[in-house]
Amino acid sequence: MPMPVFDENNEVVEMDTDEIFCIFKDETRRIVVQTESGNYYFPSTIEQIQAIMGKYGFYQIDKNHVINVKQVKAFKRGEVFIDGVHYYVAARRQKGLMDILRRSRNTNV
């Protein structure tokens, strides 16, 4: 699914959601869309991102991060691993993530 985002020059760029590793709030409270080709920006709240992107396989793992479940390489001891980076999953979000991973992969996690 194409998704409009802003690049570093504040120009609108469309990217495919399958390319997204993670969406998070940075220290300046901007919504950052992290991809292999770099970071892009989305003018919204993390809650709105989850509401929009949840049906496309994204899941909010804590108050600042929404991840692309398709990009998850492993989930162990409360941490999720995507492209060599680990993200901590809030305790109250771990069961939900495990359920989604099981459904999406149709195997045991």
MMTF fields as JSON, N, C-alpha, C and O atoms, coordinates in Angstrom:
{
  "mmtfVersion": "1.0.0",
  "mmtfProducer": "UNKNOWN",
  "numBonds": 435,
  "numAtoms": 436,
  "numGroups": 109,
  "numChains": 1,
  "numModels": 1,
  "chainsPerModel": [1],
  "groupsPerChain": [109],
  "chainIdList": ["A"],
  "bondAtomList": [4, 2, 8, 6, 12, 10, 16, 14, 20, 18, 24, 22, 28, 26, 32, 30, 36, 34, 40, 38, 44, 42, 48, 46, 52, 50, 56, 54, 60, 58, 64, 62, 68, 66, 72, 70, 76, 74, 80, 78, 84, 82, 88, 86, 92, 90, 96, 94, 100, 98, 104, 102, 108, 106, 112, 110, 116, 114, 120, 118, 124, 122, 128, 126, 132, 130, 136, 134, 140, 138, 144, 142, 148, 146, 152, 150, 156, 154, 160, 158, 164, 162, 168, 166, 172, 170, 176, 174, 180, 178, 184, 182, 188, 186, 192, 190, 196, 194, 200, 198, 204, 202, 208, 206, 212, 210, 216, 214, 220, 218, 224, 222, 228, 226, 232, 230, 236, 234, 240, 238, 244, 242, 248, 246, 252, 250, 256, 254, 260, 258, 264, 262, 268, 266, 272, 270, 276, 274, 280, 278, 284, 282, 288, 286, 292, 290, 296, 294, 300, 298, 304, 302, 308, 306, 312, 310, 316, 314, 320, 318, 324, 322, 328, 326, 332, 330, 336, 334, 340, 338, 344, 342, 348, 346, 352, 350, 356, 354, 360, 358, 364, 362, 368, 366, 372, 370, 376, 374, 380, 378, 384, 382, 388, 386, 392, 390, 396, 394, 400, 398, 404, 402, 408, 406, 412, 410, 416, 414, 420, 418, 424, 422, 428, 426, 432, 430],
  "bondOrderList": [1, 1, 1, 1, 1, 1, 1, 1, 1, 1, 1, 1, 1, 1, 1, 1, 1, 1, 1, 1, 1, 1, 1, 1, 1, 1, 1, 1, 1, 1, 1, 1, 1, 1, 1, 1, 1, 1, 1, 1, 1, 1, 1, 1, 1, 1, 1, 1, 1, 1, 1, 1, 1, 1, 1, 1, 1, 1, 1, 1, 1, 1, 1, 1, 1, 1, 1, 1, 1, 1, 1, 1, 1, 1, 1, 1, 1, 1, 1, 1, 1, 1, 1, 1, 1, 1, 1, 1, 1, 1, 1, 1, 1, 1, 1, 1, 1, 1, 1, 1, 1, 1, 1, 1, 1, 1, 1, 1],
  "groupList": [{"groupName": "MET", "atomNameList": ["N", "CA", "C", "O"], "elementList": ["N", "C", "C", "O"], "formalChargeList": [0, 0, 0, 0], "bondAtomList": [1, 0, 2, 1, 3, 2], "bondOrderList": [1, 1, 2], "singleLetterCode": "M", "chemCompType": "L-PEPTIDE LINKING"}, {"groupName": "PRO", "atomNameList": ["N", "CA", "C", "O"], "elementList": ["N", "C", "C", "O"], "formalChargeList": [0, 0, 0, 0], "bondAtomList": [1, 0, 2, 1, 3, 2], "bondOrderList": [1, 1, 2], "singleLetterCode": "P", "chemCompType": "L-PEPTIDE LINKING"}, {"groupName": "VAL", "atomNameList": ["N", "CA", "C", "O"], "elementList": ["N", "C", "C", "O"], "formalChargeList": [0, 0, 0, 0], "bondAtomList": [1, 0, 2, 1, 3, 2], "bondOrderList": [1, 1, 2], "singleLetterCode": "V", "chemCompType": "L-PEPTIDE LINKING"}, {"groupName": "PHE", "atomNameList": ["N", "CA", "C", "O"], "elementList": ["N", "C", "C", "O"], "formalChargeList": [0, 0, 0, 0], "bondAtomList": [1, 0, 2, 1, 3, 2], "bondOrderList": [1, 1, 2], "singleLetterCode": "F", "chemCompType": "L-PEPTIDE LINKING"}, {"groupName": "ASP", "atomNameList": ["N", "CA", "C", "O"], "elementList": ["N", "C", "C", "O"], "formalChargeList": [0, 0, 0, 0], "bondAtomList": [1, 0, 2, 1, 3, 2], "bondOrderList": [1, 1, 2], "singleLetterCode": "D", "chemCompType": "L-PEPTIDE LINKING"}, {"groupName": "GLU", "atomNameList": ["N", "CA", "C", "O"], "elementList": ["N", "C", "C", "O"], "formalChargeList": [0, 0, 0, 0], "bondAtomList": [1, 0, 2, 1, 3, 2], "bondOrderList": [1, 1, 2], "singleLetterCode": "E", "chemCompType": "L-PEPTIDE LINKING"}, {"groupName": "ASN", "atomNameList": ["N", "CA", "C", "O"], "elementList": ["N", "C", "C", "O"], "formalChargeList": [0, 0, 0, 0], "bondAtomList": [1, 0, 2, 1, 3, 2], "bondOrderList": [1, 1, 2], "singleLetterCode": "N", "chemCompType": "L-PEPTIDE LINKING"}, {"groupName": "THR", "atomNameList": ["N", "CA", "C", "O"], "elementList": ["N", "C", "C", "O"], "formalChargeList": [0, 0, 0, 0], "bondAtomList": [1, 0, 2, 1, 3, 2], "bondOrderList": [1, 1, 2], "singleLetterCode": "T", "chemCompType": "L-PEPTIDE LINKING"}, {"groupName": "ILE", "atomNameList": ["N", "CA", "C", "O"], "elementList": ["N", "C", "C", "O"], "formalChargeList": [0, 0, 0, 0], "bondAtomList": [1, 0, 2, 1, 3, 2], "bondOrderList": [1, 1, 2], "singleLetterCode": "I", "chemCompType": "L-PEPTIDE LINKING"}, {"groupName": "CYS", "atomNameList": ["N", "CA", "C", "O"], "elementList": ["N", "C", "C", "O"], "formalChargeList": [0, 0, 0, 0], "bondAtomList": [1, 0, 2, 1, 3, 2], "bondOrderList": [1, 1, 2], "singleLetterCode": "C", "chemCompType": "L-PEPTIDE LINKING"}, {"groupName": "LYS", "atomNameList": ["N", "CA", "C", "O"], "elementList": ["N", "C", "C", "O"], "formalChargeList": [0, 0, 0, 0], "bondAtomList": [1, 0, 2, 1, 3, 2], "bondOrderList": [1, 1, 2], "singleLetterCode": "K", "chemCompType": "L-PEPTIDE LINKING"}, {"groupName": "ARG", "atomNameList": ["N", "CA", "C", "O"], "elementList": ["N", "C", "C", "O"], "formalChargeList": [0, 0, 0, 0], "bondAtomList": [1, 0, 2, 1, 3, 2], "bondOrderList": [1, 1, 2], "singleLetterCode": "R", "chemCompType": "L-PEPTIDE LINKING"}, {"groupName": "GLN", "atomNameList": ["N", "CA", "C", "O"], "elementList": ["N", "C", "C", "O"], "formalChargeList": [0, 0, 0, 0], "bondAtomList": [1, 0, 2, 1, 3, 2], "bondOrderList": [1, 1, 2], "singleLetterCode": "Q", "chemCompType": "L-PEPTIDE LINKING"}, {"groupName": "SER", "atomNameList": ["N", "CA", "C", "O"], "elementList": ["N", "C", "C", "O"], "formalChargeList": [0, 0, 0, 0], "bondAtomList": [1, 0, 2, 1, 3, 2], "bondOrderList": [1, 1, 2], "singleLetterCode": "S", "chemCompType": "L-PEPTIDE LINKING"}, {"groupName": "GLY", "atomNameList": ["N", "CA", "C", "O"], "elementList": ["N", "C", "C", "O"], "formalChargeList": [0, 0, 0, 0], "bondAtomList": [1, 0, 2, 1, 3, 2], "bondOrderList": [1, 1, 2], "singleLetterCode": "G", "chemCompType": "PEPTIDE LINKING"}, {"groupName": "TYR", "atomNameList": ["N", "CA", "C", "O"], "elementList": ["N", "C", "C", "O"], "formalChargeList": [0, 0, 0, 0], "bondAtomList": [1, 0, 2, 1, 3, 2], "bondOrderList": [1, 1, 2], "singleLetterCode": "Y", "chemCompType": "L-PEPTIDE LINKING"}, {"groupName": "ALA", "atomNameList": ["N", "CA", "C", "O"], "elementList": ["N", "C", "C", "O"], "formalChargeList": [0, 0, 0, 0], "bondAtomList": [1, 0, 2, 1, 3, 2], "bondOrderList": [1, 1, 2], "singleLetterCode": "A", "chemCompType": "L-PEPTIDE LINKING"}, {"groupName": "HIS", "atomNameList": ["N", "CA", "C", "O"], "elementList": ["N", "C", "C", "O"], "formalChargeList": [0, 0, 0, 0], "bondAtomList": [1, 0, 2, 1, 3, 2], "bondOrderList": [1, 1, 2], "singleLetterCode": "H", "chemCompType": "L-PEPTIDE LINKING"}, {"groupName": "LEU", "atomNameList": ["N", "CA", "C", "O"], "elementList": ["N", "C", "C", "O"], "formalChargeList": [0, 0, 0, 0], "bondAtomList": [1, 0, 2, 1, 3, 2], "bondOrderList": [1, 1, 2], "singleLetterCode": "L", "chemCompType": "L-PEPTIDE LINKING"}],
  "groupTypeList": [0, 1, 0, 1, 2, 3, 4, 5, 6, 6, 5, 2, 2, 5, 0, 4, 7, 4, 5, 8, 3, 9, 8, 3, 10, 4, 5, 7, 11, 11, 8, 2, 2, 12, 7, 5, 13, 14, 6, 15, 15, 3, 1, 13, 7, 8, 5, 12, 8, 12, 16, 8, 0, 14, 10, 15, 14, 3, 15, 12, 8, 4, 10, 6, 17, 2, 8, 6, 2, 10, 12, 2, 10, 16, 3, 10, 11, 14, 5, 2, 3, 8, 4, 14, 2, 17, 15, 15, 2, 16, 16, 11, 11, 12, 10, 14, 18, 0, 4, 8, 18, 11, 11, 13, 11, 6, 7, 6, 2],
  "groupIdList": [1, 2, 3, 4, 5, 6, 7, 8, 9, 10, 11, 12, 13, 14, 15, 16, 17, 18, 19, 20, 21, 22, 23, 24, 25, 26, 27, 28, 29, 30, 31, 32, 33, 34, 35, 36, 37, 38, 39, 40, 41, 42, 43, 44, 45, 46, 47, 48, 49, 50, 51, 52, 53, 54, 55, 56, 57, 58, 59, 60, 61, 62, 63, 64, 65, 66, 67, 68, 69, 70, 71, 72, 73, 74, 75, 76, 77, 78, 79, 80, 81, 82, 83, 84, 85, 86, 87, 88, 89, 90, 91, 92, 93, 94, 95, 96, 97, 98, 99, 100, 101, 102, 103, 104, 105, 106, 107, 108, 109],
  "secStructList": [7, 3, 3, 3, 3, 3, 7, 6, 6, 1, 7, 3, 3, 3, 3, 3, 4, 4, 4, 3, 3, 3, 3, 3, 3, 7, 6, 6, 7, 7, 3, 3, 3, 3, 3, 6, 6, 3, 3, 3, 3, 3, 7, 1, 7, 2, 2, 2, 2, 2, 2, 2, 2, 4, 4, 4, 6, 3, 3, 3, 7, 1, 1, 1, 3, 3, 3, 3, 4, 4, 4, 7, 7, 3, 3, 3, 6, 6, 3, 3, 3, 3, 6, 6, 3, 3, 3, 3, 7, 7, 2, 2, 2, 2, 2, 2, 2, 2, 2, 2, 2, 2, 2, 2, 2, 6, 1, 7, 7],
  "xCoordList": [0.846, 0.0, 0.898, 1.796, 0.663, 1.443, 1.065, -0.1, 2.077, 1.845, 2.615, 3.819, 1.933, 2.652, 3.435, 2.911, 4.691, 5.555, 6.344, 6.309, 7.055, 7.897, 9.358, 9.744, 10.179, 11.613, 12.285, 11.601, 13.625, 14.374, 14.133, 14.256, 13.789, 13.559, 12.1, 11.697, 11.314, 9.888, 9.095, 8.053, 9.589, 8.877, 8.126, 8.626, 6.919, 6.1, 6.649, 6.906, 6.821, 7.308, 6.336, 5.903, 5.98, 5.147, 6.048, 6.929, 5.817, 6.589, 5.629, 4.5, 6.09, 5.298, 5.44, 6.547, 4.34, 4.386, 5.258, 5.753, 5.458, 6.316, 7.774, 8.545, 8.165, 9.542, 9.814, 10.969, 8.764, 8.91, 9.36, 8.78, 10.407, 10.865, 10.109, 9.617, 10.013, 9.451, 8.964, 9.496, 7.939, 7.459, 7.548, 7.04, 8.185, 8.359, 8.375, 8.536, 8.206, 8.307, 9.744, 10.269, 10.39, 11.76, 11.766, 10.714, 12.97, 13.096, 12.438, 12.132, 12.214, 11.516, 10.027, 9.301, 9.579, 8.178, 7.669, 6.46, 8.6, 8.197, 7.947, 8.575, 7.036, 6.802, 7.79, 7.748, 8.679, 9.722, 9.353, 8.992, 9.447, 9.208, 10.581, 11.252, 11.002, 12.354, 12.323, 11.554, 13.172, 13.279, 14.749, 15.631, 15.005, 16.388, 17.051, 18.252, 16.273, 16.84, 16.954, 17.465, 16.489, 16.608, 15.355, 14.429, 15.335, 14.2, 13.341, 13.846, 12.038, 11.055, 10.164, 10.26, 9.294, 8.507, 7.028, 6.64, 6.212, 4.768, 4.1, 4.326, 3.29, 2.673, 1.427, 0.318, 1.596, 0.478, 0.904, 2.066, -0.05, 0.304, 0.54, 0.077, 1.248, 1.521, 0.213, 0.093, -0.75, -2.045, -2.782, -3.415, -2.699, -3.33, -2.627, -3.267, -1.305, -0.55, -1.047, -1.323, -1.165, -1.624, -3.036, -3.333, -3.907, -5.288, -5.335, -6.14, -4.479, -4.454, -3.723, -4.205, -2.569, -1.679, -1.948, -1.439, -2.733, -3.009, -3.542, -3.174, -4.408, -4.996, -4.015, -4.323, -2.84, -1.818, -0.659, 0.411, -0.863, 0.159, 1.129, 2.215, 0.758, 1.593, 1.018, -0.184, 1.883, 1.451, 2.215, 3.432, 1.495, 2.112, 2.702, 1.974, 4.048, 4.72, 4.958, 5.219, 4.871, 4.952, 4.365, 3.78, 4.512, 3.849, 4.484, 3.894, 5.673, 6.369, 6.669, 7.13, 6.425, 6.833, 5.685, 4.963, 5.542, 4.656, 5.562, 6.294, 5.519, 6.417, 5.643, 4.441, 6.361, 5.827, 6.067, 7.209, 5.014, 5.137, 5.809, 6.49, 5.63, 6.266, 7.791, 8.474, 8.328, 9.774, 10.419, 11.643, 9.615, 10.14, 10.932, 10.421, 12.18, 13.035, 12.933, 12.999, 12.772, 12.666, 11.99, 12.017, 11.382, 10.769, 11.127, 10.627, 12.006, 12.483, 12.58, 13.063, 12.122, 12.252, 11.868, 12.588, 10.747, 10.25, 10.93, 10.74, 11.724, 12.381, 12.037, 11.942, 11.853, 11.601, 12.818, 13.377, 13.224, 14.41, 14.005, 13.352, 14.409, 14.101, 15.365, 15.902, 15.84, 16.997, 18.185, 18.825, 18.478, 19.628, 19.431, 20.352, 18.255, 17.955, 16.948, 16.038, 17.102, 16.124, 15.306, 15.812, 14.031, 13.094, 12.455, 12.078, 12.332, 11.657, 10.148, 9.634, 9.458, 8.001, 7.426, 7.806, 6.522, 5.892, 5.22, 4.646, 5.292, 4.737, 3.278, 2.869, 2.499, 1.074, 0.819, -0.311, 1.845, 1.692, 2.273, 2.081, 2.982, 3.676, 2.735, 2.979, 1.675, 0.742, 0.092, -0.036, -0.315, -0.922, 0.024, -0.386, 1.299, 2.282, 2.488, 2.557, 2.586, 2.751, 1.57, 1.757, 0.359, -0.833, -0.772, -1.072, -0.387, -0.297, 0.794, 0.593, 1.943, 3.022, 2.589, 2.889, 1.899, 1.416, 0.455, 0.561, -0.48, -1.456, -0.775, -1.109, 0.169, 0.792, 1.734, 1.904, 2.33, 3.286, 2.706, 3.268, 1.568, 0.876, 1.797, 1.688, 2.721, 3.618, 3.738, 3.216, 4.416, 4.641, 5.767, 6.773, 5.586, 6.617, 7.229, 8.127],
  "yCoordList": [-1.168, 0.0, 1.239, 1.351, 2.165, 3.397, 4.288, 4.373, 4.947, 5.822, 7.117, 7.081, 8.273, 9.537, 9.881, 9.795, 10.271, 10.707, 11.92, 12.255, 12.577, 13.714, 13.314, 12.599, 13.78, 13.525, 14.658, 15.53, 14.652, 15.663, 17.086, 18.048, 17.209, 18.525, 18.95, 19.924, 18.216, 18.495, 18.306, 18.933, 17.44, 17.112, 15.808, 14.892, 15.73, 14.53, 13.433, 13.648, 12.256, 11.074, 9.945, 9.8, 9.135, 7.962, 6.749, 6.536, 5.953, 4.727, 3.57, 3.763, 2.385, 1.187, 0.802, 0.812, 0.466, 0.13, -1.096, -1.248, -1.967, -3.143, -2.757, -3.557, -1.541, -1.079, -0.536, -0.303, -0.331, 0.313, -0.695, -1.774, -0.329, -1.138, -0.765, -1.642, 0.527, 0.983, 2.423, 3.188, 2.78, 4.154, 4.533, 3.807, 5.66, 6.029, 7.54, 8.301, 7.952, 9.353, 9.624, 8.919, 10.628, 10.937, 11.911, 12.273, 12.33, 13.193, 14.557, 15.234, 14.973, 16.237, 16.013, 16.934, 14.783, 14.369, 14.313, 14.311, 14.268, 14.053, 12.569, 11.733, 12.243, 10.852, 10.508, 11.101, 9.544, 9.138, 7.785, 6.857, 7.681, 6.432, 5.922, 6.532, 4.789, 4.261, 3.177, 2.22, 3.333, 2.362, 2.063, 2.711, 1.089, 0.775, 1.96, 2.184, 2.714, 3.839, 5.128, 6.125, 5.128, 6.313, 6.599, 5.789, 7.755, 8.154, 9.178, 10.051, 9.05, 9.969, 10.407, 9.866, 11.386, 11.956, 11.962, 12.113, 11.795, 11.696, 12.612, 12.453, 13.56, 14.512, 13.942, 14.14, 13.242, 12.595, 12.18, 12.328, 11.661, 11.079, 9.588, 8.996, 8.993, 7.56, 6.762, 5.702, 7.268, 6.602, 6.611, 5.622, 7.727, 7.8, 6.878, 6.254, 6.801, 5.871, 4.448, 3.734, 4.028, 2.674, 2.456, 1.397, 3.446, 3.314, 3.115, 2.331, 3.82, 3.716, 2.453, 1.735, 2.178, 1.132, -0.25, -1.24, -0.345, -1.636, -2.67, -3.843, -2.243, -3.2, -3.63, -4.519, -3.006, -3.364, -4.134, -4.238, -4.672, -5.506, -4.777, -5.285, -3.597, -2.848, -2.993, -3.2, -2.883, -3.08, -2.129, -1.983, -1.487, -0.566, -1.372, -2.041, -1.306, -2.111, -1.348, -1.96, -0.028, 0.798, 2.163, 2.332, 3.133, 4.417, 5.219, 6.195, 4.829, 5.587, 4.835, 5.448, 3.527, 2.736, 1.891, 1.221, 1.946, 1.058, 0.335, 0.975, -0.996, -1.766, -2.463, -2.702, -2.779, -3.575, -5.039, -5.499, -5.757, -7.151, -8.008, -8.979, -7.665, -8.426, -8.349, -9.232, -7.317, -7.12, -7.756, -7.742, -8.311, -8.888, -10.152, -11.08, -10.172, -11.354, -12.297, -13.515, -11.74, -12.56, -11.747, -10.516, -12.478, -11.864, -12.74, -13.857, -12.222, -13.001, -12.127, -10.996, -12.652, -12.0, -10.521, -9.676, -10.226, -8.858, -7.915, -6.702, -8.462, -7.64, -8.168, -9.377, -7.242, -7.611, -7.158, -6.091, -7.973, -7.695, -7.461, -8.299, -6.294, -5.909, -5.333, -4.341, -5.943, -5.438, -5.135, -4.092, -6.035, -5.88, -4.935, -4.736, -4.357, -3.431, -4.097, -4.784, -3.9, -4.472, -3.359, -2.275, -3.653, -2.724, -3.446, -4.612, -2.769, -3.353, -3.253, -2.243, -4.312, -4.357, -4.192, -4.924, -3.247, -3.021, -4.308, -5.043, -4.574, -5.813, -6.0, -7.111, -4.941, -5.076, -5.278, -5.571, -5.128, -5.304, -6.632, -6.986, -7.37, -8.577, -9.683, -10.304, -9.94, -11.003, -10.685, -11.563, -9.442, -9.039, -9.232, -9.689, -8.883, -9.068, -10.548, -10.941, -11.37, -12.814, -13.378, -14.203, -12.945, -13.416, -13.035, -13.854, -11.804, -11.345, -12.106, -12.501, -12.313, -13.063, -14.491, -15.019, -15.108, -16.482, -16.522, -17.388, -15.581, -15.548, -15.246, -15.856, -14.318, -13.915, -14.981, -15.102, -15.734, -16.759, -18.156, -19.102, -18.272, -19.547, -20.633, -21.803, -20.221, -21.15, -20.717, -19.67, -21.511, -21.137, -20.132, -20.231, -19.156, -18.141, -18.414, -17.689],
  "zCoordList": [0.0, 0.0, 0.0, 0.834, -0.924, -0.915, 0.268, 0.658, 0.824, 1.975, 1.748, 1.495, 1.836, 1.673, 2.937, 4.048, 2.755, 3.853, 3.365, 2.181, 4.282, 3.932, 4.043, 4.968, 3.087, 3.187, 3.966, 4.502, 4.031, 4.788, 4.287, 5.045, 3.005, 2.399, 2.468, 1.831, 3.241, 3.412, 2.124, 1.934, 1.237, 0.011, 0.22, 0.871, -0.337, -0.193, -1.094, -2.279, -0.507, -1.21, -0.905, 0.238, -1.915, -1.649, -1.542, -2.375, -0.501, -0.331, -0.094, 0.356, -0.4, -0.161, 1.306, 1.843, 1.955, 3.38, 3.657, 4.774, 2.675, 2.883, 3.115, 3.645, 2.724, 2.897, 4.298, 4.655, 5.097, 6.398, 7.452, 7.581, 8.208, 9.338, 10.603, 11.313, 10.889, 12.153, 11.999, 11.195, 12.787, 12.873, 14.34, 15.194, 14.651, 16.056, 16.242, 15.287, 17.485, 17.867, 18.291, 19.152, 17.707, 18.113, 19.288, 19.816, 19.691, 20.871, 20.679, 21.661, 19.424, 19.164, 18.936, 18.562, 19.164, 19.058, 17.615, 17.38, 16.641, 15.248, 15.042, 15.692, 14.145, 13.779, 12.663, 11.585, 12.929, 11.99, 11.396, 12.119, 10.069, 9.349, 8.937, 8.105, 9.525, 9.31, 8.239, 8.335, 7.208, 6.126, 5.869, 6.433, 5.022, 4.66, 3.957, 4.113, 3.189, 2.434, 3.243, 2.734, 4.487, 5.326, 6.125, 6.164, 6.76, 7.584, 6.856, 6.15, 7.044, 6.495, 7.645, 8.747, 7.396, 8.49, 8.144, 6.985, 9.176, 9.01, 10.027, 11.226, 9.587, 10.521, 11.178, 10.682, 12.28, 12.944, 14.346, 14.723, 15.111, 16.408, 16.222, 15.246, 17.145, 17.065, 17.143, 16.529, 17.891, 18.001, 16.66, 16.292, 15.931, 14.615, 13.625, 12.778, 13.742, 12.888, 13.107, 12.143, 14.366, 14.671, 14.141, 13.589, 14.301, 13.83, 12.316, 11.813, 11.6, 10.139, 9.695, 8.819, 10.289, 9.797, 10.376, 9.85, 11.444, 12.07, 11.1, 11.17, 10.194, 9.247, 8.156, 7.362, 8.113, 7.128, 7.751, 7.151, 8.944, 9.562, 10.469, 10.747, 10.934, 11.867, 13.27, 13.436, 14.286, 15.67, 16.586, 16.468, 17.493, 18.449, 19.599, 20.332, 19.758, 20.786, 22.082, 23.118, 22.041, 23.246, 22.905, 21.835, 23.792, 23.539, 22.41, 21.945, 21.96, 20.921, 19.633, 18.671, 19.579, 18.422, 17.862, 18.6, 16.536, 15.782, 14.797, 14.043, 14.796, 13.927, 12.813, 12.921, 11.745, 10.653, 11.018, 11.025, 11.317, 11.767, 10.695, 11.025, 9.418, 8.332, 8.4, 7.881, 9.028, 9.093, 10.327, 10.458, 11.228, 12.472, 12.155, 11.528, 12.597, 12.41, 13.604, 13.439, 14.811, 16.025, 17.124, 17.126, 18.058, 19.239, 20.426, 20.56, 21.293, 22.434, 23.667, 23.604, 24.78, 26.093, 26.077, 26.611, 25.471, 25.477, 24.499, 24.574, 23.579, 22.568, 21.185, 20.968, 20.255, 18.872, 18.058, 18.312, 17.081, 16.277, 14.826, 14.205, 14.295, 12.921, 12.305, 12.799, 11.24, 10.495, 11.406, 11.268, 12.327, 13.207, 14.382, 15.174, 14.505, 15.6, 16.525, 16.059, 17.838, 18.761, 19.391, 19.683, 19.593, 20.22, 21.394, 21.277, 22.515, 23.668, 23.467, 22.987, 23.842, 23.725, 25.125, 26.039, 25.301, 26.601, 27.067, 26.262, 28.354, 28.915, 28.512, 28.174, 28.544, 28.215, 26.724, 26.332, 25.885, 24.433, 23.933, 22.769, 24.798, 24.355, 23.897, 22.863, 24.637, 24.253, 22.913, 22.06, 22.725, 21.456, 20.285, 19.218, 20.482, 19.421, 19.125, 17.961, 20.163, 19.948, 19.172, 18.278, 19.5, 18.786, 17.307, 16.438, 17.027, 15.637, 14.888, 13.74, 15.524, 14.875, 14.574, 13.503, 15.495, 15.258, 14.076, 13.207, 14.052, 12.954, 11.621, 10.605, 11.616, 10.354, 9.807, 8.594, 10.683, 10.238, 10.292, 9.741, 10.967, 11.097, 11.649, 11.28, 12.555, 13.238, 14.683, 15.067, 15.48, 16.879, 16.982, 16.28, 17.871, 18.115, 19.457, 19.886]
}
